Amino acid sequence: MGSLSCYNDCKHNYQNAMQDKLDSPMPWIGMYIAAALVVCALAMAADAFHGFRSKMLWFPCKYFSFNATSLTLLAVTLKIPVDLTADTHGIRDSLARLSCLVFFSTAMANFITSLGSMDDNEMLLNLGALSIMIITVIGNVCIHNIQMRPYFVYFQVFCEEIVATGFMFISLVMFWSSALTILTTRRYIECKYQEMRKIALDEEKVDGPKFPVDKLRLVIKKYWVMAVTGCPQFVMSRSVTCTASGLMCVLLALTIAGLNILKMGLRKDDIFSAYKWSINWILIVQSFGMAFGTIAPAFRWFAAARYKCSDLNRKSFKNELKIETYWIQRLVVWRESSLPLQVRHHKWKKFLHAVRRLVLNCCIGVQILLVWASKLVLLISASFFHHIKQLKIFVIGASNNNGGSESGGDAQ
């Protein structure tokens, strides 16, 4: 009996020693996670700086775009949420897990406009990789939460991670929704550009080959406006899905900032973390990364809402929420087209056609619902800014009236 107890103690000590040996490189793993976060944060900051410097406040994606490099870096930053074996149950670990999910959503909101400058094949491959990555992350987070739910000190941690993964999934659906409209939108933009170019050329023929300086400036400005507004990334940045994504990014950033402040006192007493000292670097870099990453989505949302604010009363509420045909045109074409597979058996062919029609009808319904919700978000944002503007005018007018009445009383 004593020998069995001694054997169990030795086995337990051996397992603990092995686990300590496996956990010893965790701080350095945390540092390469922090390094990947730094690269992503600097790329987003460079895009923000480029947008301000070139006065393109729709912030085109130049340094941090939707490509294989960005997806690989983001996959490294998701090491903490997808790790189911490491002991990451401390307060700082749970905050880092949540911040990783929010950081990923922030990155997606940044490079959503780069969909406009991609060809169909490249877009499909990258969207497939992004979908696999997000579904894997959501699966791992759900498994972790289900297994650890009885041991969570705070039920709030469980809810926070579920909400963060929910926003990641919504961002993925927005990516697919935006991608479905790009081909149709490109053709529409090209058609409109050719119409505007023809009008400009007709005006030039009327004025003759020689322009006065003022007329030449006007023509150059006209062509510049045509070139900028015809840019696919600019059109994507003004789409309702991109606007809704920007607002979602702002709300997530404010939420994570609030959680950092609330848990600041608890983090001082938290000494348990498998990543040890490197977890602090991860949290610091995540905070700066989300701050830099929120700039572009916030400005896109703000610019679209302000522009909509000046156009509020020109349409009825029903017309504001009307879904344009280009949002669902590609899905409708796929639904009405013939099957790409050659099926000889009539019943199987009919069955496959019915299944495809059902799936595409569901996709059309989701697309309509998402665009409708995005339009509603933009309308509410515009109404909010409109009421703030009216309140500001009222306050300034009231203060001017009070100042005038006081000066009149002094004169009397």
DRENDO-1510 file (C-alpha; in Angstrom, 1 decimal, always signed):
<recs>
REC; n; res; u; v; w
REC; 1; MET; +0.0; +0.0; +0.0 .
REC; 2; GLY; +2.9; +2.3; +0.9 .
REC; 3; SER; +4.7; +1.6; -2.3 .
REC; 4; LEU; +1.5; +2.3; -4.3 .
REC; 5; SER; +1.2; +5.7; -2.6 .
REC; 6; CYS; +4.8; +6.5; -3.2 .
REC; 7; TYR; +4.3; +5.5; -6.9 .
REC; 8; ASN; +1.3; +7.9; -7.2 .
REC; 9; ASP; +3.3; +10.7; -5.6 .
REC; 10; CYS; +6.2; +10.2; -7.9 .
REC; 11; LYS; +3.9; +10.1; -10.9 .
REC; 12; HIS; +2.1; +13.2; -9.8 .
REC; 13; ASN; +5.5; +15.0; -9.2 .
REC; 14; TYR; +6.7; +13.8; -12.6 .
REC; 15; GLN; +3.5; +15.2; -14.4 .
REC; 16; ASN; +3.8; +18.5; -12.6 .
REC; 17; ALA; +7.5; +18.8; -13.6 .
REC; 18; MET; +6.6; +17.9; -17.2 .
REC; 19; GLN; +3.8; +20.5; -17.2 .
REC; 20; ASP; +6.1; +23.1; -15.7 .
REC; 21; LYS; +8.6; +22.3; -18.5 .
REC; 22; LEU; +5.9; +22.7; -21.2 .
REC; 23; ASP; +4.7; +26.0; -19.6 .
REC; 24; SER; +8.2; +27.5; -19.4 .
REC; 25; PRO; +8.3; +28.8; -23.1 .
REC; 26; MET; +4.8; +30.4; -22.8 .
REC; 27; PRO; +6.1; +33.9; -22.0 .
REC; 28; TRP; +8.1; +33.8; -25.3 .
REC; 29; ILE; +5.1; +32.5; -27.2 .
REC; 30; GLY; +3.3; +35.5; -25.7 .
REC; 31; MET; +6.0; +37.8; -27.0 .
REC; 32; TYR; +5.6; +36.6; -30.6 .
REC; 33; ILE; +1.8; +37.1; -30.2 .
REC; 34; ALA; +2.6; +40.7; -29.1 .
REC; 35; ALA; +4.9; +41.1; -32.1 .
REC; 36; ALA; +2.2; +40.1; -34.5 .
REC; 37; LEU; -0.2; +42.5; -32.8 .
REC; 38; VAL; +2.5; +45.3; -33.1 .
REC; 39; VAL; +2.8; +44.7; -36.9 .
REC; 40; CYS; -1.0; +44.8; -37.4 .
REC; 41; ALA; -1.3; +47.9; -35.2 .
REC; 42; LEU; +1.5; +49.7; -37.0 .
REC; 43; ALA; -0.1; +48.8; -40.4 .
REC; 44; MET; -3.5; +50.2; -39.3 .
REC; 45; ALA; -1.8; +53.3; -37.9 .
REC; 46; ALA; +0.1; +53.7; -41.2 .
REC; 47; ASP; -3.2; +53.5; -43.2 .
REC; 48; ALA; -4.8; +56.1; -40.8 .
REC; 49; PHE; -1.7; +58.4; -41.2 .
REC; 50; HIS; -1.8; +58.0; -45.0 .
REC; 51; GLY; -5.5; +58.9; -45.1 .
REC; 52; PHE; -5.0; +62.1; -43.0 .
REC; 53; ARG; -1.9; +63.1; -45.0 .
REC; 54; SER; -3.6; +62.6; -48.4 .
REC; 55; LYS; -6.9; +64.1; -47.1 .
REC; 56; MET; -8.7; +60.9; -48.1 .
REC; 57; LEU; -10.9; +60.5; -44.9 .
REC; 58; TRP; -12.4; +57.3; -46.3 .
REC; 59; PHE; -9.0; +55.8; -45.5 .
REC; 60; PRO; -8.1; +53.5; -48.4 .
REC; 61; CYS; -6.3; +50.2; -47.5 .
REC; 62; LYS; -2.7; +50.6; -48.5 .
REC; 63; TYR; -0.6; +48.9; -45.8 .
REC; 64; PHE; -3.2; +46.7; -44.1 .
REC; 65; SER; -5.4; +45.1; -46.7 .
REC; 66; PHE; -7.4; +41.9; -47.0 .
REC; 67; ASN; -4.7; +39.4; -48.1 .
REC; 68; ALA; -2.8; +36.3; -47.1 .
REC; 69; THR; -0.2; +38.2; -45.1 .
REC; 70; SER; -2.8; +40.1; -43.0 .
REC; 71; LEU; -4.7; +36.8; -42.4 .
REC; 72; THR; -1.6; +35.0; -41.3 .
REC; 73; LEU; -0.7; +37.8; -38.8 .
REC; 74; LEU; -4.2; +37.8; -37.5 .
REC; 75; ALA; -4.1; +34.0; -37.1 .
REC; 76; VAL; -1.1; +34.4; -34.8 .
REC; 77; THR; -2.9; +37.1; -32.7 .
REC; 78; LEU; -5.7; +34.5; -32.1 .
REC; 79; LYS; -3.4; +32.1; -30.3 .
REC; 80; ILE; -4.9; +32.8; -26.9 .
REC; 81; PRO; -8.6; +32.3; -27.8 .
REC; 82; VAL; -8.0; +29.1; -29.7 .
REC; 83; ASP; -5.7; +27.5; -27.1 .
REC; 84; LEU; -7.7; +25.0; -25.2 .
REC; 85; THR; -4.8; +23.4; -23.2 .
REC; 86; ALA; -3.0; +26.3; -21.6 .
REC; 87; ASP; -3.9; +27.5; -18.1 .
REC; 88; THR; -5.5; +30.8; -19.1 .
REC; 89; HIS; -8.0; +31.3; -16.4 .
REC; 90; GLY; -6.7; +34.5; -14.7 .
REC; 91; ILE; -8.3; +37.9; -15.0 .
REC; 92; ARG; -5.6; +39.2; -17.3 .
REC; 93; ASP; -5.9; +36.0; -19.5 .
REC; 94; SER; -9.7; +36.4; -19.8 .
REC; 95; LEU; -9.3; +40.0; -20.7 .
REC; 96; ALA; -6.6; +39.2; -23.3 .
REC; 97; ARG; -8.8; +36.4; -24.8 .
REC; 98; LEU; -11.7; +38.9; -25.1 .
REC; 99; SER; -9.4; +41.7; -26.5 .
REC; 100; CYS; -8.0; +39.3; -29.2 .
REC; 101; LEU; -11.6; +38.7; -30.5 .
REC; 102; VAL; -12.3; +42.4; -30.5 .
REC; 103; PHE; -9.0; +43.2; -32.1 .
REC; 104; PHE; -9.8; +40.7; -34.9 .
REC; 105; SER; -13.2; +42.4; -35.5 .
REC; 106; THR; -11.5; +45.8; -35.5 .
REC; 107; ALA; -9.0; +44.6; -38.2 .
REC; 108; MET; -11.9; +43.3; -40.3 .
REC; 109; ALA; -13.6; +46.7; -40.1 .
REC; 110; ASN; -10.4; +48.3; -41.3 .
REC; 111; PHE; -9.8; +46.2; -44.4 .
REC; 112; ILE; -13.4; +45.7; -45.5 .
REC; 113; THR; -12.9; +48.4; -48.2 .
REC; 114; SER; -10.1; +46.5; -49.8 .
REC; 115; LEU; -12.7; +44.1; -51.2 .
REC; 116; GLY; -13.4; +46.8; -53.9 .
REC; 117; SER; -9.9; +46.5; -55.4 .
REC; 118; MET; -9.8; +42.7; -55.6 .
REC; 119; ASP; -10.7; +40.4; -58.5 .
REC; 120; ASP; -13.3; +37.6; -58.0 .
REC; 121; ASN; -10.9; +34.7; -57.7 .
REC; 122; GLU; -8.7; +36.4; -55.1 .
REC; 123; MET; -11.7; +37.6; -53.2 .
REC; 124; LEU; -13.2; +34.1; -53.1 .
REC; 125; LEU; -10.0; +32.5; -51.8 .
REC; 126; ASN; -9.4; +35.1; -49.1 .
REC; 127; LEU; -13.0; +35.0; -48.0 .
REC; 128; GLY; -12.8; +31.2; -47.8 .
REC; 129; ALA; -9.7; +31.4; -45.6 .
REC; 130; LEU; -11.3; +34.1; -43.4 .
REC; 131; SER; -14.5; +32.0; -43.0 .
REC; 132; ILE; -12.5; +28.9; -42.0 .
REC; 133; MET; -10.5; +30.9; -39.5 .
REC; 134; ILE; -13.5; +32.6; -37.9 .
REC; 135; ILE; -15.6; +29.4; -37.7 .
REC; 136; THR; -12.6; +27.6; -36.1 .
REC; 137; VAL; -12.2; +30.4; -33.5 .
REC; 138; ILE; -15.9; +30.4; -32.7 .
REC; 139; GLY; -15.9; +26.6; -32.3 .
REC; 140; ASN; -12.9; +26.7; -30.0 .
REC; 141; VAL; -14.4; +29.6; -27.9 .
REC; 142; CYS; -17.7; +27.8; -27.6 .
REC; 143; ILE; -16.0; +24.5; -26.6 .
REC; 144; HIS; -13.9; +26.3; -24.0 .
REC; 145; ASN; -16.8; +28.2; -22.5 .
REC; 146; ILE; -19.0; +25.1; -22.4 .
REC; 147; GLN; -16.3; +23.1; -20.6 .
REC; 148; MET; -15.3; +25.8; -18.2 .
REC; 149; ARG; -18.7; +27.4; -17.5 .
REC; 150; PRO; -19.1; +25.6; -14.1 .
REC; 151; TYR; -15.6; +27.0; -13.1 .
REC; 152; PHE; -16.0; +30.6; -14.2 .
REC; 153; VAL; -15.7; +33.0; -11.3 .
REC; 154; TYR; -17.7; +35.5; -13.1 .
REC; 155; PHE; -20.6; +34.7; -15.4 .
REC; 156; GLN; -19.8; +38.0; -17.1 .
REC; 157; VAL; -16.7; +36.5; -18.7 .
REC; 158; PHE; -18.8; +33.8; -20.4 .
REC; 159; CYS; -21.3; +36.5; -21.7 .
REC; 160; GLU; -18.5; +38.8; -22.9 .
REC; 161; GLU; -16.8; +36.1; -25.0 .
REC; 162; ILE; -20.0; +34.9; -26.5 .
REC; 163; VAL; -20.9; +38.5; -27.5 .
REC; 164; ALA; -17.5; +39.1; -29.0 .
REC; 165; THR; -17.6; +35.9; -31.1 .
REC; 166; GLY; -21.2; +36.9; -32.2 .
REC; 167; PHE; -19.8; +40.2; -33.5 .
REC; 168; MET; -17.0; +38.4; -35.3 .
REC; 169; PHE; -19.6; +36.2; -37.1 .
REC; 170; ILE; -21.7; +39.3; -38.0 .
REC; 171; SER; -18.5; +40.9; -39.4 .
REC; 172; LEU; -18.0; +37.8; -41.5 .
REC; 173; VAL; -21.6; +37.9; -42.8 .
REC; 174; MET; -21.0; +41.6; -43.7 .
REC; 175; PHE; -17.9; +40.7; -45.6 .
REC; 176; TRP; -19.8; +38.2; -47.7 .
REC; 177; SER; -22.7; +40.6; -48.2 .
REC; 178; SER; -20.3; +43.3; -49.4 .
REC; 179; ALA; -18.5; +40.9; -51.7 .
REC; 180; LEU; -21.7; +39.8; -53.4 .
REC; 181; THR; -22.4; +43.4; -54.6 .
REC; 182; ILE; -18.9; +44.3; -55.8 .
REC; 183; LEU; -19.2; +42.9; -59.4 .
REC; 184; THR; -22.6; +44.5; -59.9 .
REC; 185; THR; -21.4; +47.8; -58.4 .
REC; 186; ARG; -18.2; +47.8; -60.5 .
REC; 187; ARG; -20.3; +47.6; -63.7 .
REC; 188; TYR; -22.7; +50.3; -62.5 .
REC; 189; ILE; -19.7; +52.6; -61.6 .
REC; 190; GLU; -18.1; +52.0; -65.0 .
REC; 191; CYS; -21.4; +52.8; -66.8 .
REC; 192; LYS; -21.9; +56.0; -64.8 .
REC; 193; TYR; -18.2; +57.0; -65.3 .
REC; 194; GLN; -18.6; +56.6; -69.0 .
REC; 195; GLU; -21.8; +58.7; -69.0 .
REC; 196; MET; -20.1; +61.5; -67.0 .
REC; 197; ARG; -17.0; +61.3; -69.2 .
REC; 198; LYS; -19.2; +61.7; -72.3 .
REC; 199; ILE; -20.9; +64.7; -70.8 .
REC; 200; ALA; -17.5; +66.3; -70.0 .
REC; 201; LEU; -16.2; +65.6; -73.5 .
REC; 202; ASP; -19.3; +67.2; -75.1 .
REC; 203; GLU; -18.8; +70.3; -73.0 .
REC; 204; GLU; -15.1; +70.4; -74.1 .
REC; 205; LYS; -16.2; +70.2; -77.8 .
REC; 206; VAL; -18.6; +73.1; -77.3 .
REC; 207; ASP; -15.9; +75.3; -75.6 .
REC; 208; GLY; -13.3; +74.5; -78.3 .
REC; 209; PRO; -9.7; +73.3; -78.0 .
REC; 210; LYS; -8.5; +76.3; -76.0 .
REC; 211; PHE; -9.5; +76.7; -72.4 .
REC; 212; PRO; -9.3; +79.8; -70.2 .
REC; 213; VAL; -7.4; +79.1; -66.9 .
REC; 214; ASP; -10.6; +79.0; -64.8 .
REC; 215; LYS; -12.3; +76.6; -67.2 .
REC; 216; LEU; -9.2; +74.4; -67.2 .
REC; 217; ARG; -9.2; +74.3; -63.4 .
REC; 218; LEU; -12.9; +73.3; -63.4 .
REC; 219; VAL; -12.3; +70.5; -66.0 .
REC; 220; ILE; -9.4; +69.1; -64.0 .
REC; 221; LYS; -11.4; +69.2; -60.8 .
REC; 222; LYS; -14.3; +67.5; -62.5 .
REC; 223; TYR; -12.1; +64.7; -63.8 .
REC; 224; TRP; -10.5; +64.4; -60.3 .
REC; 225; VAL; -13.9; +64.0; -58.7 .
REC; 226; MET; -14.9; +61.4; -61.2 .
REC; 227; ALA; -11.7; +59.4; -60.6 .
REC; 228; VAL; -12.1; +59.5; -56.8 .
REC; 229; THR; -15.8; +58.8; -56.6 .
REC; 230; GLY; -15.4; +56.0; -59.1 .
REC; 231; CYS; -12.7; +54.3; -57.0 .
REC; 232; PRO; -14.1; +50.9; -55.8 .
REC; 233; GLN; -12.6; +51.4; -52.3 .
REC; 234; PHE; -14.3; +54.7; -52.0 .
REC; 235; VAL; -17.6; +53.2; -53.0 .
REC; 236; MET; -17.2; +50.4; -50.5 .
REC; 237; SER; -16.4; +52.9; -47.7 .
REC; 238; ARG; -19.7; +54.7; -48.4 .
REC; 239; SER; -21.8; +51.5; -48.5 .
REC; 240; VAL; -24.3; +50.9; -45.6 .
REC; 241; THR; -22.6; +47.6; -44.6 .
REC; 242; CYS; -19.2; +49.4; -44.2 .
REC; 243; THR; -20.9; +52.1; -42.2 .
REC; 244; ALA; -22.6; +49.6; -39.9 .
REC; 245; SER; -19.3; +47.8; -39.5 .
REC; 246; GLY; -17.6; +51.1; -38.5 .
REC; 247; LEU; -20.2; +51.8; -35.8 .
REC; 248; MET; -19.9; +48.2; -34.5 .
REC; 249; CYS; -16.1; +48.7; -34.3 .
REC; 250; VAL; -16.5; +52.0; -32.3 .
REC; 251; LEU; -19.0; +50.3; -29.8 .
REC; 252; LEU; -16.6; +47.3; -29.3 .
REC; 253; ALA; -13.6; +49.6; -28.7 .
REC; 254; LEU; -15.6; +51.6; -26.1 .
REC; 255; THR; -16.8; +48.4; -24.4 .
REC; 256; ILE; -13.3; +46.9; -24.2 .
REC; 257; ALA; -11.9; +50.3; -22.9 .
REC; 258; GLY; -14.6; +50.3; -20.2 .
REC; 259; LEU; -13.8; +46.7; -19.2 .
REC; 260; ASN; -10.1; +47.6; -19.0 .
REC; 261; ILE; -10.9; +50.4; -16.6 .
REC; 262; LEU; -13.3; +48.4; -14.5 .
REC; 263; LYS; -10.9; +45.4; -14.2 .
REC; 264; MET; -7.8; +47.5; -13.6 .
REC; 265; GLY; -8.0; +47.1; -9.8 .
REC; 266; LEU; -8.6; +43.4; -10.1 .
REC; 267; ARG; -5.6; +42.9; -12.5 .
REC; 268; LYS; -3.2; +44.2; -9.8 .
REC; 269; ASP; -4.1; +41.2; -7.5 .
REC; 270; ASP; -4.1; +38.7; -10.4 .
REC; 271; ILE; -0.7; +36.9; -10.4 .
REC; 272; PHE; -1.9; +33.6; -12.2 .
REC; 273; SER; -1.2; +33.5; -15.9 .
REC; 274; ALA; +0.5; +30.8; -18.1 .
REC; 275; TYR; +2.0; +33.6; -20.2 .
REC; 276; LYS; +3.4; +35.3; -17.0 .
REC; 277; TRP; +5.0; +38.7; -17.7 .
REC; 278; SER; +4.3; +38.6; -21.4 .
REC; 279; ILE; +0.5; +38.9; -20.8 .
REC; 280; ASN; +1.0; +42.5; -19.8 .
REC; 281; TRP; +2.7; +43.3; -23.1 .
REC; 282; ILE; -0.1; +41.6; -25.0 .
REC; 283; LEU; -2.7; +43.7; -23.2 .
REC; 284; ILE; -0.8; +47.0; -23.8 .
REC; 285; VAL; -0.3; +46.3; -27.5 .
REC; 286; GLN; -3.9; +45.2; -27.9 .
REC; 287; SER; -5.1; +48.5; -26.4 .
REC; 288; PHE; -2.9; +50.6; -28.7 .
REC; 289; GLY; -3.9; +48.4; -31.7 .
REC; 290; MET; -7.6; +48.9; -31.1 .
REC; 291; ALA; -7.1; +52.6; -30.6 .
REC; 292; PHE; -5.3; +52.9; -34.0 .
REC; 293; GLY; -7.7; +50.4; -35.7 .
REC; 294; THR; -10.8; +52.3; -34.6 .
REC; 295; ILE; -9.8; +55.5; -36.4 .
REC; 296; ALA; -10.6; +54.5; -40.0 .
REC; 297; PRO; -13.9; +52.7; -39.3 .
REC; 298; ALA; -15.0; +55.6; -37.0 .
REC; 299; PHE; -14.3; +58.2; -39.6 .
REC; 300; ARG; -16.1; +56.2; -42.4 .
REC; 301; TRP; -19.2; +55.9; -40.2 .
REC; 302; PHE; -19.1; +59.5; -39.1 .
REC; 303; ALA; -18.6; +60.8; -42.7 .
REC; 304; ALA; -21.5; +58.6; -44.0 .
REC; 305; ALA; -23.8; +59.7; -41.2 .
REC; 306; ARG; -23.0; +63.4; -41.6 .
REC; 307; TYR; -23.7; +63.2; -45.4 .
REC; 308; LYS; -26.9; +61.3; -44.7 .
REC; 309; CYS; -27.8; +64.0; -42.2 .
REC; 310; SER; -28.1; +66.7; -44.9 .
REC; 311; ASP; -30.3; +64.3; -47.0 .
REC; 312; LEU; -32.7; +63.3; -44.2 .
REC; 313; ASN; -36.0; +64.9; -45.1 .
REC; 314; ARG; -35.9; +64.3; -48.9 .
REC; 315; LYS; -37.2; +60.7; -48.7 .
REC; 316; SER; -39.9; +59.0; -46.7 .
REC; 317; PHE; -38.9; +56.4; -44.1 .
REC; 318; LYS; -40.1; +53.6; -46.4 .
REC; 319; ASN; -37.9; +54.8; -49.3 .
REC; 320; GLU; -34.9; +55.2; -47.0 .
REC; 321; LEU; -35.0; +51.5; -46.1 .
REC; 322; LYS; -35.7; +50.4; -49.7 .
REC; 323; ILE; -33.3; +47.6; -50.8 .
REC; 324; GLU; -31.7; +48.3; -54.2 .
REC; 325; THR; -31.6; +45.5; -56.7 .
REC; 326; TYR; -27.7; +45.4; -56.9 .
REC; 327; TRP; -27.6; +44.0; -53.3 .
REC; 328; ILE; -29.3; +40.7; -54.4 .
REC; 329; GLN; -28.8; +40.7; -58.1 .
REC; 330; ARG; -26.0; +38.1; -58.2 .
REC; 331; LEU; -27.9; +35.8; -55.8 .
REC; 332; VAL; -31.0; +36.1; -58.0 .
REC; 333; VAL; -29.0; +35.3; -61.1 .
REC; 334; TRP; -27.5; +32.2; -59.4 .
REC; 335; ARG; -31.0; +31.1; -58.3 .
REC; 336; GLU; -32.5; +31.4; -61.8 .
REC; 337; SER; -29.6; +29.8; -63.7 .
REC; 338; SER; -29.4; +26.1; -64.6 .
REC; 339; LEU; -27.4; +23.6; -62.5 .
REC; 340; PRO; -23.7; +23.5; -63.3 .
REC; 341; LEU; -23.7; +19.7; -62.9 .
REC; 342; GLN; -25.0; +17.3; -65.5 .
REC; 343; VAL; -27.5; +15.1; -63.7 .
REC; 344; ARG; -29.3; +12.6; -65.9 .
REC; 345; HIS; -31.9; +11.3; -63.4 .
REC; 346; HIS; -34.8; +13.7; -63.5 .
REC; 347; LYS; -35.8; +13.3; -59.9 .
REC; 348; TRP; -32.3; +14.0; -58.6 .
REC; 349; LYS; -32.0; +17.0; -60.9 .
REC; 350; LYS; -35.3; +18.3; -59.6 .
REC; 351; PHE; -34.3; +17.7; -56.0 .
REC; 352; LEU; -30.9; +19.4; -56.4 .
REC; 353; HIS; -32.6; +22.4; -58.1 .
REC; 354; ALA; -35.1; +22.7; -55.2 .
REC; 355; VAL; -32.3; +22.5; -52.6 .
REC; 356; ARG; -30.2; +25.1; -54.4 .
REC; 357; ARG; -33.3; +27.4; -54.7 .
REC; 358; LEU; -34.1; +27.0; -51.0 .
REC; 359; VAL; -30.5; +27.8; -49.9 .
REC; 360; LEU; -30.3; +30.8; -52.2 .
REC; 361; ASN; -33.7; +32.1; -51.0 .
REC; 362; CYS; -32.3; +31.9; -47.5 .
REC; 363; CYS; -29.2; +33.8; -48.5 .
REC; 364; ILE; -31.3; +36.4; -50.3 .
REC; 365; GLY; -33.4; +36.8; -47.1 .
REC; 366; VAL; -30.3; +37.2; -44.9 .
REC; 367; GLN; -28.8; +39.7; -47.4 .
REC; 368; ILE; -32.0; +41.8; -47.4 .
REC; 369; LEU; -32.2; +41.6; -43.6 .
REC; 370; LEU; -28.6; +42.7; -43.2 .
REC; 371; VAL; -28.8; +45.6; -45.7 .
REC; 372; TRP; -32.1; +46.7; -44.1 .
REC; 373; ALA; -30.5; +46.7; -40.6 .
REC; 374; SER; -27.4; +48.5; -41.9 .
REC; 375; LYS; -29.7; +51.2; -43.5 .
REC; 376; LEU; -31.6; +51.5; -40.3 .
REC; 377; VAL; -28.3; +52.0; -38.3 .
REC; 378; LEU; -27.2; +54.7; -40.8 .
REC; 379; LEU; -30.6; +56.4; -40.5 .
REC; 380; ILE; -30.5; +56.4; -36.7 .
REC; 381; SER; -26.9; +57.7; -36.7 .
REC; 382; ALA; -27.9; +60.5; -39.1 .
REC; 383; SER; -30.9; +61.4; -37.0 .
REC; 384; PHE; -28.7; +61.4; -33.9 .
REC; 385; PHE; -26.3; +63.9; -35.5 .
REC; 386; HIS; -29.2; +66.0; -36.9 .
REC; 387; HIS; -30.7; +66.3; -33.4 .
REC; 388; ILE; -27.3; +67.2; -31.9 .
REC; 389; LYS; -26.9; +69.9; -34.6 .
REC; 390; GLN; -30.4; +71.3; -33.8 .
REC; 391; LEU; -29.7; +71.3; -30.1 .
REC; 392; LYS; -26.5; +73.1; -30.7 .
REC; 393; ILE; -28.2; +75.8; -32.8 .
REC; 394; PHE; -30.9; +76.1; -30.1 .
REC; 395; VAL; -28.3; +76.5; -27.3 .
REC; 396; ILE; -26.3; +79.1; -29.3 .
REC; 397; GLY; -29.5; +81.0; -30.2 .
REC; 398; ALA; -30.6; +81.0; -26.5 .
REC; 399; SER; -27.3; +82.3; -25.3 .
REC; 400; ASN; -27.2; +85.0; -27.9 .
REC; 401; ASN; -30.8; +86.1; -26.9 .
REC; 402; ASN; -29.8; +86.2; -23.2 .
REC; 403; GLY; -26.7; +88.2; -24.0 .
REC; 404; GLY; -28.8; +90.6; -26.1 .
REC; 405; SER; -31.4; +91.1; -23.4 .
REC; 406; GLU; -28.7; +91.7; -20.7 .
REC; 407; SER; -27.0; +94.3; -22.9 .
REC; 408; GLY; -30.4; +96.0; -23.6 .
REC; 409; GLY; -31.1; +96.1; -19.8 .
REC; 410; ASP; -27.7; +97.7; -19.1 .
REC; 411; ALA; -28.3; +100.4; -21.8 .
REC; 412; GLN; -31.6; +101.3; -20.2 .
</recs>
